Protein backbone atom coordinates (compact mmCIF):
# COMPACT_ATOMS: atom_id res chain seq x y z
CA UNK A 1 0.00 0.00 0.00
CA UNK A 2 1.53 3.32 -1.05
CA UNK A 3 1.22 6.57 0.88
CA UNK A 4 0.34 9.91 -0.61
CA UNK A 5 2.89 12.70 -0.21
CA UNK A 6 1.94 16.08 1.23
CA UNK A 7 2.44 17.66 -2.20
CA UNK A 8 0.06 15.16 -3.79
CA UNK A 9 -2.48 15.82 -1.04
CA UNK A 10 -2.24 19.57 -1.63
CA UNK A 11 -2.60 19.11 -5.40
CA UNK A 12 -5.66 16.95 -4.80
CA UNK A 13 -7.15 19.59 -2.49
CA UNK A 14 -6.62 22.31 -5.11
CA UNK A 15 -8.12 20.12 -7.82
CA UNK A 16 -11.20 19.42 -5.65
CA UNK A 17 -11.64 23.14 -4.88
CA UNK A 18 -11.54 23.98 -8.60
CA UNK A 19 -14.03 21.21 -9.38
CA UNK A 20 -16.33 22.42 -6.61
CA UNK A 21 -16.48 25.88 -8.24
CA UNK A 22 -17.14 24.35 -11.67
CA UNK A 23 -19.90 22.11 -10.30
CA UNK A 24 -21.48 25.07 -8.48
CA UNK A 25 -21.66 27.06 -11.70
CA UNK A 26 -23.18 24.11 -13.58
CA UNK A 27 -25.75 23.44 -10.85
CA UNK A 28 -26.71 27.12 -10.77
CA UNK A 29 -27.14 27.11 -14.54
CA UNK A 30 -29.27 23.95 -14.43
CA UNK A 31 -31.39 25.33 -11.59
CA UNK A 32 -31.99 28.53 -13.56
CA UNK A 33 -33.12 26.46 -16.58
CA UNK A 34 -35.53 24.42 -14.45
CA UNK A 35 -36.90 27.59 -12.87
CA UNK A 36 -37.42 29.22 -16.27
CA UNK A 37 -39.15 26.08 -17.58
CA UNK A 38 -41.45 26.12 -14.57
CA UNK A 39 -42.20 29.83 -14.96
CA UNK A 40 -42.82 29.45 -18.69
CA UNK A 41 -45.14 26.49 -18.10
CA UNK A 42 -47.09 28.53 -15.55
CA UNK A 43 -47.71 31.31 -18.07
CA UNK A 44 -44.72 33.51 -17.27
CA UNK A 45 -42.71 34.49 -20.32
CA UNK A 46 -38.92 34.28 -19.80
CA UNK A 47 -39.17 35.58 -16.25
CA UNK A 48 -36.03 35.18 -14.18
CA UNK A 49 -35.89 35.20 -10.43
CA UNK A 50 -34.60 38.54 -9.20
CA UNK A 51 -33.15 36.82 -6.16
CA UNK A 52 -31.13 34.48 -8.36
CA UNK A 53 -29.87 37.34 -10.50
CA UNK A 54 -29.00 39.41 -7.44
CA UNK A 55 -27.25 36.47 -5.78
CA UNK A 56 -25.18 35.84 -8.91
CA UNK A 57 -24.39 39.54 -9.24
CA UNK A 58 -23.36 39.91 -5.61
CA UNK A 59 -21.18 36.80 -5.84
CA UNK A 60 -19.38 38.32 -8.81
CA UNK A 61 -18.96 41.64 -7.01
CA UNK A 62 -17.64 40.04 -3.83
CA UNK A 63 -15.22 37.90 -5.86
CA UNK A 64 -13.89 41.02 -7.61
CA UNK A 65 -13.49 42.93 -4.34
CA UNK A 66 -11.64 40.08 -2.61
CA UNK A 67 -9.39 39.57 -5.63
CA UNK A 68 -8.66 43.29 -5.90
CA UNK A 69 -7.81 43.38 -2.18
CA UNK A 70 -5.13 40.80 -2.93
CA UNK A 71 -6.59 37.69 -1.33
CA UNK A 72 -5.40 34.76 -3.44
CA UNK A 73 -8.00 32.30 -4.67
CA UNK A 74 -5.87 29.36 -3.63
CA UNK A 75 -6.70 30.12 0.01
CA UNK A 76 -9.76 28.42 1.45
CA UNK A 77 -10.35 31.64 3.36
CA UNK A 78 -11.13 33.37 0.06
CA UNK A 79 -14.13 31.10 -0.51
CA UNK A 80 -15.21 31.12 3.15
CA UNK A 81 -15.02 34.93 3.21
CA UNK A 82 -17.02 35.19 0.00
CA UNK A 83 -19.71 32.90 1.37
CA UNK A 84 -19.81 34.81 4.68
CA UNK A 85 -20.01 38.22 2.99
CA UNK A 86 -22.83 37.11 0.69
CA UNK A 87 -24.77 35.64 3.62
CA UNK A 88 -24.36 38.87 5.62
CA UNK A 89 -25.30 40.96 2.60
CA UNK A 90 -28.71 39.29 2.47
CA UNK A 91 -29.11 38.72 6.21
CA UNK A 92 -27.40 41.56 8.06
CA UNK A 93 -28.43 40.15 11.45
CA UNK A 94 -25.74 37.50 10.92
CA UNK A 95 -23.17 40.21 11.62
CA UNK A 96 -24.36 40.12 15.23
CA UNK A 97 -23.87 36.35 15.47
CA UNK A 98 -20.66 35.62 13.59
CA UNK A 99 -19.44 32.73 15.71
CA UNK A 100 -22.83 31.26 16.61
CA UNK A 101 -24.59 31.43 13.25
CA UNK A 102 -22.38 32.63 10.38
CA UNK A 103 -19.34 30.37 10.84
CA UNK A 104 -21.49 27.25 11.35
CA UNK A 105 -23.43 28.06 8.17
CA UNK A 106 -20.24 28.52 6.14
CA UNK A 107 -18.71 25.38 7.69
CA UNK A 108 -21.77 23.34 6.78
CA UNK A 109 -21.78 24.54 3.16
CA UNK A 110 -18.10 23.58 2.78
CA UNK A 111 -18.30 20.42 4.91
CA UNK A 112 -15.67 21.59 7.38
CA UNK A 113 -15.47 22.77 10.98
CA UNK A 114 -16.28 26.16 12.50
CA UNK A 115 -12.71 26.42 13.82
CA UNK A 116 -11.24 25.88 10.36
CA UNK A 117 -13.56 28.49 8.85
CA UNK A 118 -12.60 31.08 11.46
CA UNK A 119 -8.88 30.35 11.10
CA UNK A 120 -8.94 30.34 7.28
CA UNK A 121 -10.78 33.67 7.20
CA UNK A 122 -8.30 35.17 9.69
CA UNK A 123 -5.38 33.89 7.58
CA UNK A 124 -6.88 35.35 4.39
CA UNK A 125 -7.30 38.74 6.10
CA UNK A 126 -3.70 38.58 7.34
CA UNK A 127 -2.45 37.84 3.82
CA UNK A 128 -4.57 40.71 2.52
CA UNK A 129 -3.14 43.16 5.06
CA UNK A 130 0.46 41.95 4.74
CA UNK A 131 0.75 41.41 1.00
CA UNK A 132 -2.44 42.77 -0.54
CA UNK A 133 -3.28 45.89 -2.50
CA UNK A 134 -2.73 48.44 0.29
CA UNK A 135 -3.91 51.34 -1.87
CA UNK A 136 -7.25 49.63 -2.51
CA UNK A 137 -7.52 48.61 1.15
CA UNK A 138 -7.09 52.25 2.15
CA UNK A 139 -9.58 53.36 -0.52
CA UNK A 140 -12.13 50.75 0.51
CA UNK A 141 -11.77 50.88 4.28
CA UNK A 142 -10.75 54.51 4.68
CA UNK A 143 -7.62 53.85 6.68
CA UNK A 144 -4.19 52.44 6.09
CA UNK A 145 -3.35 49.04 7.47
CA UNK A 146 -0.08 49.39 9.34
CA UNK A 147 1.66 48.14 12.45
CA UNK A 148 0.00 50.87 14.54
CA UNK A 149 -3.64 50.55 13.46
CA UNK A 150 -3.48 46.78 13.10
CA UNK A 151 -5.59 44.64 10.86
CA UNK A 152 -9.36 44.36 11.20
CA UNK A 153 -10.70 41.25 12.89
CA UNK A 154 -12.89 38.83 10.93
CA UNK A 155 -16.14 40.47 11.98
CA UNK A 156 -14.91 43.99 11.16
CA UNK A 157 -13.56 42.90 7.78
CA UNK A 158 -16.79 41.16 6.75
CA UNK A 159 -18.88 44.06 8.03
CA UNK A 160 -16.79 46.67 6.21
CA UNK A 161 -17.10 44.87 2.88
CA UNK A 162 -20.85 44.29 3.31
CA UNK A 163 -21.32 47.99 4.13
CA UNK A 164 -19.27 49.07 1.12
CA UNK A 165 -21.23 46.76 -1.18
CA UNK A 166 -24.53 48.13 0.09
CA UNK A 167 -23.56 51.81 0.22
CA UNK A 168 -21.53 52.12 -2.95
CA UNK A 169 -22.98 49.24 -4.94
CA UNK A 170 -19.45 48.10 -5.84
C-alpha positions as CSV (number, residue, x, y, z in Angstrom):
1,X,0.0,0.0,0.0
2,X,1.5,3.3,-1.0
3,X,1.2,6.6,0.9
4,X,0.3,9.9,-0.6
5,X,2.9,12.7,-0.2
6,X,1.9,16.1,1.2
7,X,2.4,17.7,-2.2
8,X,0.1,15.2,-3.8
9,X,-2.5,15.8,-1.0
10,X,-2.2,19.6,-1.6
11,X,-2.6,19.1,-5.4
12,X,-5.7,16.9,-4.8
13,X,-7.2,19.6,-2.5
14,X,-6.6,22.3,-5.1
15,X,-8.1,20.1,-7.8
16,X,-11.2,19.4,-5.6
17,X,-11.6,23.1,-4.9
18,X,-11.5,24.0,-8.6
19,X,-14.0,21.2,-9.4
20,X,-16.3,22.4,-6.6
21,X,-16.5,25.9,-8.2
22,X,-17.1,24.3,-11.7
23,X,-19.9,22.1,-10.3
24,X,-21.5,25.1,-8.5
25,X,-21.7,27.1,-11.7
26,X,-23.2,24.1,-13.6
27,X,-25.7,23.4,-10.8
28,X,-26.7,27.1,-10.8
29,X,-27.1,27.1,-14.5
30,X,-29.3,24.0,-14.4
31,X,-31.4,25.3,-11.6
32,X,-32.0,28.5,-13.6
33,X,-33.1,26.5,-16.6
34,X,-35.5,24.4,-14.5
35,X,-36.9,27.6,-12.9
36,X,-37.4,29.2,-16.3
37,X,-39.1,26.1,-17.6
38,X,-41.5,26.1,-14.6
39,X,-42.2,29.8,-15.0
40,X,-42.8,29.5,-18.7
41,X,-45.1,26.5,-18.1
42,X,-47.1,28.5,-15.6
43,X,-47.7,31.3,-18.1
44,X,-44.7,33.5,-17.3
45,X,-42.7,34.5,-20.3
46,X,-38.9,34.3,-19.8
47,X,-39.2,35.6,-16.2
48,X,-36.0,35.2,-14.2
49,X,-35.9,35.2,-10.4
50,X,-34.6,38.5,-9.2
51,X,-33.1,36.8,-6.2
52,X,-31.1,34.5,-8.4
53,X,-29.9,37.3,-10.5
54,X,-29.0,39.4,-7.4
55,X,-27.3,36.5,-5.8
56,X,-25.2,35.8,-8.9
57,X,-24.4,39.5,-9.2
58,X,-23.4,39.9,-5.6
59,X,-21.2,36.8,-5.8
60,X,-19.4,38.3,-8.8
61,X,-19.0,41.6,-7.0
62,X,-17.6,40.0,-3.8
63,X,-15.2,37.9,-5.9
64,X,-13.9,41.0,-7.6
65,X,-13.5,42.9,-4.3
66,X,-11.6,40.1,-2.6
67,X,-9.4,39.6,-5.6
68,X,-8.7,43.3,-5.9
69,X,-7.8,43.4,-2.2
70,X,-5.1,40.8,-2.9
71,X,-6.6,37.7,-1.3
72,X,-5.4,34.8,-3.4
73,X,-8.0,32.3,-4.7
74,X,-5.9,29.4,-3.6
75,X,-6.7,30.1,0.0
76,X,-9.8,28.4,1.4
77,X,-10.3,31.6,3.4
78,X,-11.1,33.4,0.1
79,X,-14.1,31.1,-0.5
80,X,-15.2,31.1,3.1
81,X,-15.0,34.9,3.2
82,X,-17.0,35.2,0.0
83,X,-19.7,32.9,1.4
84,X,-19.8,34.8,4.7
85,X,-20.0,38.2,3.0
86,X,-22.8,37.1,0.7
87,X,-24.8,35.6,3.6
88,X,-24.4,38.9,5.6
89,X,-25.3,41.0,2.6
90,X,-28.7,39.3,2.5
91,X,-29.1,38.7,6.2
92,X,-27.4,41.6,8.1
93,X,-28.4,40.1,11.4
94,X,-25.7,37.5,10.9
95,X,-23.2,40.2,11.6
96,X,-24.4,40.1,15.2
97,X,-23.9,36.3,15.5
98,X,-20.7,35.6,13.6
99,X,-19.4,32.7,15.7
100,X,-22.8,31.3,16.6
101,X,-24.6,31.4,13.2
102,X,-22.4,32.6,10.4
103,X,-19.3,30.4,10.8
104,X,-21.5,27.2,11.3
105,X,-23.4,28.1,8.2
106,X,-20.2,28.5,6.1
107,X,-18.7,25.4,7.7
108,X,-21.8,23.3,6.8
109,X,-21.8,24.5,3.2
110,X,-18.1,23.6,2.8
111,X,-18.3,20.4,4.9
112,X,-15.7,21.6,7.4
113,X,-15.5,22.8,11.0
114,X,-16.3,26.2,12.5
115,X,-12.7,26.4,13.8
116,X,-11.2,25.9,10.4
117,X,-13.6,28.5,8.8
118,X,-12.6,31.1,11.5
119,X,-8.9,30.3,11.1
120,X,-8.9,30.3,7.3
121,X,-10.8,33.7,7.2
122,X,-8.3,35.2,9.7
123,X,-5.4,33.9,7.6
124,X,-6.9,35.3,4.4
125,X,-7.3,38.7,6.1
126,X,-3.7,38.6,7.3
127,X,-2.4,37.8,3.8
128,X,-4.6,40.7,2.5
129,X,-3.1,43.2,5.1
130,X,0.5,41.9,4.7
131,X,0.7,41.4,1.0
132,X,-2.4,42.8,-0.5
133,X,-3.3,45.9,-2.5
134,X,-2.7,48.4,0.3
135,X,-3.9,51.3,-1.9
136,X,-7.3,49.6,-2.5
137,X,-7.5,48.6,1.2
138,X,-7.1,52.3,2.2
139,X,-9.6,53.4,-0.5
140,X,-12.1,50.7,0.5
141,X,-11.8,50.9,4.3
142,X,-10.7,54.5,4.7
143,X,-7.6,53.9,6.7
144,X,-4.2,52.4,6.1
145,X,-3.4,49.0,7.5
146,X,-0.1,49.4,9.3
147,X,1.7,48.1,12.4
148,X,0.0,50.9,14.5
149,X,-3.6,50.5,13.5
150,X,-3.5,46.8,13.1
151,X,-5.6,44.6,10.9
152,X,-9.4,44.4,11.2
153,X,-10.7,41.2,12.9
154,X,-12.9,38.8,10.9
155,X,-16.1,40.5,12.0
156,X,-14.9,44.0,11.2
157,X,-13.6,42.9,7.8
158,X,-16.8,41.2,6.8
159,X,-18.9,44.1,8.0
160,X,-16.8,46.7,6.2
161,X,-17.1,44.9,2.9
162,X,-20.8,44.3,3.3
163,X,-21.3,48.0,4.1
164,X,-19.3,49.1,1.1
165,X,-21.2,46.8,-1.2
166,X,-24.5,48.1,0.1
167,X,-23.6,51.8,0.2
168,X,-21.5,52.1,-3.0
169,X,-23.0,49.2,-4.9
170,X,-19.4,48.1,-5.8
